[in-house]
Amino acid sequence: MALVRVEVKLSDKGESIEAEEGVSVESLLQKLGPQWRNNVIVIVNGRVAKAEDLLHASDRIVIFPLLAGG
């Protein structure tokens, strides 16, 4: 089974993980840690992903934390 590589970047800091192909978006967020489980938008191949969507080795995944302010 192929691996999915995910890079998460906030400002100049970055983090990357690998997960097995076929993992759900929800499982991926759990693997990243509790700070990534809520209040994020996950984009897969340019489209907003649902928690149950499955990831593939060729997917481009971007995770954005939701920001609040005024």
C-alpha positions as CSV (number, residue, x, y, z in Angstrom):
1,M,0.0,0.0,0.0
2,A,1.3,3.5,-0.9
3,L,1.9,6.2,1.6
4,V,0.3,9.6,1.6
5,R,2.7,12.5,2.6
6,V,1.1,15.5,4.2
7,E,2.8,18.8,4.9
8,V,1.3,21.2,7.4
9,K,2.8,24.7,7.4
10,L,2.1,27.6,9.6
11,S,4.2,30.7,8.9
12,D,7.9,29.6,8.8
13,K,7.3,26.4,10.8
14,G,6.3,23.2,9.2
15,E,5.4,19.6,10.0
16,S,5.0,16.6,7.8
17,I,3.6,13.2,8.4
18,E,3.0,10.0,6.4
19,A,-0.1,7.9,6.4
20,E,-1.2,4.9,4.6
21,E,-3.2,5.4,1.4
22,G,-6.9,5.0,1.9
23,V,-6.8,6.7,5.3
24,S,-9.8,9.1,6.0
25,V,-9.3,12.8,6.4
26,E,-10.6,12.4,10.0
27,S,-8.0,9.7,10.8
28,L,-5.3,11.9,9.4
29,L,-6.3,14.8,11.6
30,Q,-6.3,12.5,14.6
31,K,-2.8,11.4,13.7
32,L,-1.7,15.1,13.6
33,G,-2.8,15.7,17.1
34,P,-5.6,17.3,19.1
35,Q,-4.9,20.8,17.9
36,W,-5.8,19.7,14.4
37,R,-9.1,17.9,15.1
38,N,-11.3,21.0,15.3
39,N,-11.4,24.3,13.6
40,V,-9.6,23.4,10.5
41,I,-10.4,23.3,6.8
42,V,-8.9,20.5,4.8
43,I,-8.4,21.0,1.1
44,V,-7.7,17.9,-1.1
45,N,-6.8,18.6,-4.7
46,G,-8.3,22.1,-4.5
47,R,-11.6,21.1,-3.0
48,V,-12.9,21.2,0.5
49,A,-12.7,17.6,2.0
50,K,-15.2,15.9,4.2
51,A,-14.1,13.9,7.3
52,E,-15.0,10.6,5.6
53,D,-13.1,11.3,2.4
54,L,-10.3,8.8,1.7
55,L,-6.8,10.0,0.7
56,H,-4.7,8.7,-2.1
57,A,-1.0,8.8,-2.8
58,S,-1.4,11.4,-5.6
59,D,-3.5,13.8,-3.5
60,R,-2.3,17.3,-2.7
61,I,-3.5,18.0,0.9
62,V,-3.6,21.4,2.5
63,I,-4.8,22.0,6.1
64,F,-5.8,25.5,7.2
65,P,-6.6,26.4,10.8
66,L,-9.6,28.7,11.1
67,L,-8.7,32.1,12.3
68,A,-10.9,34.6,14.2
69,G,-10.3,38.3,14.7
70,G,-11.5,41.6,13.9
